[in-house]
């Protein structure tokens, strides 16, 4: 099982970024994929999750600004982040739970300057 994130970077407040999480080593269409984030000194928190059927849920702090989607052909989950705020600064991780075990990507840094 491998999850590889990309798309992070430095952006000004109000800007946008799109993160990608490309999966391999398991049947992509059978599992939910989530995006989490961890800011310095804070616990890792769920940002958004998408089910195999496309149902989504979001943290209250990102509702209306972030959109999660999945592309089965590319085995990739995207996180479109708009209207970014300095408090969105964190390392963003991709996650899936298979057979009761959590799998994580290496993370991608998102920095939002004010």
Backbone as CSV, one residue per row, in Angstrom:
resi,resn,N_x,N_y,N_z,CA_x,CA_y,CA_z,C_x,C_y,C_z
1,UNK,0.850,-1.194,0.000,0.000,0.000,0.000,0.882,1.238,0.000
2,UNK,0.591,2.126,-0.917,1.364,3.365,-0.985,0.432,4.526,-1.301
3,UNK,0.614,5.623,-0.566,-0.111,6.861,-0.799,0.920,7.962,-0.983
4,UNK,0.842,8.676,-2.080,1.833,9.700,-2.386,1.129,11.029,-2.618
5,UNK,1.440,11.995,-1.749,0.842,13.324,-1.868,1.724,14.244,-2.701
6,UNK,1.090,15.215,-3.320,1.813,16.260,-4.032,0.917,17.500,-4.102
7,UNK,1.526,18.619,-4.473,0.757,19.826,-4.709,0.851,20.900,-3.648
8,UNK,1.559,20.626,-2.568,1.702,21.644,-1.535,2.594,22.782,-2.001
9,UNK,2.670,23.815,-1.168,3.516,24.944,-1.497,3.195,26.146,-0.647
10,UNK,3.735,27.277,-1.078,3.541,28.555,-0.391,2.560,29.394,-1.196
11,UNK,1.542,29.923,-0.520,0.531,30.721,-1.199,0.096,31.860,-0.271
12,UNK,-0.325,32.947,-0.857,-0.819,34.065,-0.055,-2.248,33.788,0.405
13,UNK,-2.615,34.414,1.493,-3.986,34.297,1.988,-4.969,34.687,0.891
14,UNK,-6.030,33.910,0.781,-7.007,34.118,-0.270,-6.749,33.322,-1.534
15,UNK,-5.577,32.735,-1.613,-5.199,31.964,-2.787,-5.719,30.542,-2.755
16,UNK,-5.304,29.764,-3.751,-5.783,28.383,-3.909,-4.613,27.435,-4.159
17,UNK,-4.825,26.199,-3.770,-3.923,25.102,-4.084,-4.757,23.853,-4.317
18,UNK,-4.238,22.937,-5.107,-4.869,21.625,-5.260,-3.864,20.541,-4.882
19,UNK,-4.219,19.761,-3.886,-3.395,18.635,-3.467,-3.868,17.364,-4.165
20,UNK,-2.908,16.484,-4.436,-3.218,15.184,-5.037,-2.684,14.072,-4.161
21,UNK,-3.415,12.971,-4.117,-2.986,11.771,-3.403,-3.168,10.603,-4.349
22,UNK,-2.062,10.023,-4.788,-2.110,8.902,-5.728,-1.858,7.609,-4.969
23,UNK,-2.756,6.648,-5.166,-2.733,5.402,-4.403,-2.264,4.232,-5.259
24,UNK,-1.651,3.260,-4.607,-1.263,2.022,-5.271,-1.190,0.909,-4.242
25,UNK,-1.265,-0.318,-4.730,-1.114,-1.465,-3.852,-2.387,-1.991,-3.228
26,UNK,-3.526,-1.399,-3.575,-4.800,-1.897,-3.078,-5.903,-1.500,-4.070
27,UNK,-7.093,-2.047,-3.861,-8.211,-1.773,-4.770,-8.796,-0.413,-4.422
28,UNK,-8.370,0.583,-5.154,-8.689,1.986,-4.856,-10.187,2.215,-4.682
29,UNK,-10.996,1.609,-5.555,-12.435,1.892,-5.568,-13.168,1.342,-4.351
30,UNK,-12.509,0.507,-3.566,-13.180,-0.145,-2.439,-13.028,0.593,-1.112
31,UNK,-12.217,1.659,-1.098,-11.877,2.262,0.194,-12.066,3.774,0.218
32,UNK,-12.454,4.254,1.405,-12.495,5.693,1.626,-11.074,6.241,1.725
33,UNK,-10.917,7.479,1.317,-9.643,8.177,1.416,-9.889,9.485,2.152
34,UNK,-9.000,9.804,3.063,-9.142,11.043,3.815,-7.917,11.923,3.704
35,UNK,-8.150,13.209,3.863,-7.061,14.179,4.011,-7.061,14.664,5.459
36,UNK,-5.887,14.603,6.072,-5.678,15.109,7.418,-4.625,16.208,7.353
37,UNK,-4.518,16.979,8.408,-3.458,17.971,8.492,-2.956,18.086,9.917
38,UNK,-1.702,18.497,10.028,-1.100,18.687,11.340,-0.253,19.942,11.321
39,UNK,-0.654,20.893,12.146,0.107,22.129,12.312,1.086,21.954,13.462
40,UNK,2.156,22.745,13.481,3.139,22.624,14.567,2.497,22.764,15.939
41,UNK,2.778,21.814,16.813,2.268,21.866,18.169,0.819,21.459,18.327
42,UNK,0.216,21.000,17.239,-1.197,20.610,17.296,-1.367,19.151,16.887
43,UNK,-2.506,18.593,17.247,-2.794,17.217,16.874,-3.221,17.138,15.408
44,UNK,-3.008,15.965,14.848,-3.458,15.735,13.479,-4.989,15.721,13.468
45,UNK,-5.576,16.393,12.477,-7.028,16.491,12.409,-7.524,16.138,11.012
46,UNK,-8.742,15.589,10.980,-9.372,15.274,9.712,-9.818,16.562,9.026
47,UNK,-9.485,16.673,7.746,-9.914,17.821,6.942,-11.120,17.444,6.090
48,UNK,-11.013,16.320,5.389,-12.090,15.878,4.501,-11.905,14.398,4.215
49,UNK,-13.024,13.731,3.916,-12.980,12.308,3.578,-13.982,12.051,2.468
50,UNK,-13.626,11.109,1.592,-14.534,10.722,0.519,-14.676,9.209,0.520
51,UNK,-15.912,8.753,0.436,-16.200,7.319,0.458,-15.996,6.719,-0.932
52,UNK,-16.009,5.380,-1.018,-15.891,4.763,-2.343,-16.998,5.216,-3.289
53,UNK,-18.175,5.505,-2.752,-19.290,5.939,-3.592,-19.336,7.423,-3.870
54,UNK,-18.389,8.159,-3.268,-18.315,9.593,-3.536,-18.935,10.482,-2.477
55,UNK,-19.472,9.895,-1.407,-19.991,10.735,-0.313,-18.830,11.425,0.381
56,UNK,-19.070,12.661,0.794,-17.988,13.452,1.385,-18.383,14.004,2.744
57,UNK,-17.381,14.236,3.570,-17.591,15.004,4.793,-16.369,15.869,5.037
58,UNK,-16.612,17.003,5.701,-15.588,18.028,5.881,-15.544,18.504,7.323
59,UNK,-14.372,18.939,7.729,-14.261,19.653,8.995,-14.999,20.982,8.873
60,UNK,-15.588,21.429,9.949,-16.341,22.685,9.914,-15.470,23.850,9.450
61,UNK,-14.200,23.801,9.798,-13.297,24.915,9.498,-13.014,25.072,8.003
62,UNK,-13.316,24.051,7.208,-12.999,24.132,5.774,-14.238,24.047,4.894
63,UNK,-15.403,23.844,5.483,-16.628,23.738,4.684,-16.836,24.997,3.853
64,UNK,-17.174,24.795,2.588,-17.403,25.918,1.691,-16.144,26.449,1.034
65,UNK,-14.978,25.991,1.503,-13.703,26.454,0.925,-12.934,25.313,0.255
66,UNK,-13.023,24.118,0.818,-12.279,22.961,0.311,-13.249,21.982,-0.340
67,UNK,-12.768,21.290,-1.372,-13.560,20.258,-2.047,-12.699,19.030,-2.273
68,UNK,-13.199,17.885,-1.833,-12.489,16.617,-2.046,-13.179,15.876,-3.190
69,UNK,-12.377,15.229,-4.023,-12.923,14.453,-5.143,-11.994,13.283,-5.427
70,UNK,-12.506,12.307,-6.207,-11.665,11.155,-6.540,-11.826,10.793,-7.998
71,UNK,-10.732,10.299,-8.574,-10.682,9.880,-9.971,-10.243,8.421,-9.991
72,UNK,-11.173,7.530,-10.276,-10.861,6.104,-10.236,-9.841,5.705,-11.291
73,UNK,-9.935,6.292,-12.464,-9.019,5.936,-13.547,-7.570,6.266,-13.177
74,UNK,-7.395,7.360,-12.447,-6.050,7.787,-12.050,-5.684,7.325,-10.652
75,UNK,-6.624,6.680,-9.956,-6.397,6.231,-8.570,-5.878,7.393,-7.725
76,UNK,-6.529,8.510,-7.872,-6.074,9.738,-7.227,-7.248,10.440,-6.550
77,UNK,-6.978,10.962,-5.364,-7.920,11.810,-4.645,-7.351,13.222,-4.603
78,UNK,-8.210,14.179,-4.857,-7.794,15.581,-4.895,-8.410,16.353,-3.733
79,UNK,-7.701,17.376,-3.297,-8.244,18.321,-2.332,-8.042,19.717,-2.911
80,UNK,-9.117,20.287,-3.417,-9.083,21.650,-3.924,-9.301,22.601,-2.760
81,UNK,-8.339,23.470,-2.537,-8.389,24.386,-1.387,-8.450,25.819,-1.900
82,UNK,-9.558,26.488,-1.635,-9.749,27.876,-2.049,-9.852,28.778,-0.823
83,UNK,-9.711,30.063,-1.052,-9.827,31.055,0.027,-8.967,30.652,1.224
84,UNK,-7.729,30.307,0.949,-6.851,29.816,2.003,-6.564,30.892,3.033
85,UNK,-6.424,30.431,4.284,-6.155,31.307,5.414,-4.841,30.904,6.070
86,UNK,-4.195,31.811,6.771,-2.946,31.437,7.471,-3.135,30.238,8.406
87,UNK,-4.307,30.105,8.995,-4.551,28.978,9.897,-4.686,27.641,9.176
88,UNK,-4.681,27.649,7.844,-4.650,26.399,7.078,-3.223,25.872,6.934
89,UNK,-2.243,26.633,7.377,-0.854,26.200,7.291,-0.642,24.927,8.100
90,UNK,-0.109,23.895,7.441,0.084,22.594,8.087,0.746,21.650,7.092
91,UNK,1.144,20.493,7.599,1.490,19.374,6.717,0.210,18.593,6.471
92,UNK,-0.089,18.355,5.220,-1.308,17.645,4.830,-0.963,16.204,4.458
93,UNK,-1.724,15.276,5.036,-1.480,13.850,4.837,-2.711,13.176,4.226
94,UNK,-2.428,12.218,3.390,-3.449,11.363,2.805,-3.537,10.090,3.657
95,UNK,-4.744,9.558,3.811,-4.940,8.399,4.689,-5.970,7.448,4.123
96,UNK,-5.728,6.161,4.354,-6.767,5.163,4.115,-6.620,4.069,5.162
97,UNK,-7.753,3.494,5.540,-7.731,2.421,6.525,-8.102,1.120,5.834
98,UNK,-7.183,0.173,5.865,-7.384,-1.127,5.231,-7.197,-2.208,6.279
99,UNK,-8.186,-3.100,6.386,-8.104,-4.232,7.321,-7.755,-3.762,8.734
100,UNK,-8.337,-2.641,9.139,-8.150,-2.129,10.487,-6.859,-1.392,10.729
101,UNK,-6.070,-1.190,9.701,-4.790,-0.501,9.869,-4.804,0.790,9.070
102,UNK,-4.256,1.846,9.677,-4.139,3.125,8.995,-2.873,3.185,8.155
103,UNK,-3.042,3.647,6.915,-1.904,3.897,6.042,-1.843,5.392,5.748
104,UNK,-0.621,5.928,5.756,-0.411,7.363,5.573,0.600,7.623,4.469
105,UNK,0.423,8.747,3.791,1.451,9.223,2.895,2.531,9.955,3.681
106,UNK,3.486,10.501,2.941,4.627,11.166,3.586,4.300,12.605,3.970
107,UNK,3.221,13.126,3.437,2.796,14.489,3.757,3.321,15.512,2.760
108,UNK,2.582,16.605,2.639,2.998,17.725,1.801,2.724,19.022,2.552
109,UNK,3.688,19.900,2.561,3.597,21.142,3.342,2.768,22.185,2.598
110,UNK,1.828,22.766,3.307,1.060,23.916,2.808,1.325,25.082,3.746
111,UNK,1.802,26.173,3.186,2.076,27.376,3.969,1.303,28.540,3.368
112,UNK,0.479,29.183,4.192,-0.329,30.315,3.744,0.177,31.563,4.449
113,UNK,0.670,32.514,3.683,1.196,33.749,4.254,0.102,34.810,4.337
114,UNK,0.219,35.652,5.348,-0.803,36.697,5.554,-0.422,37.987,4.847
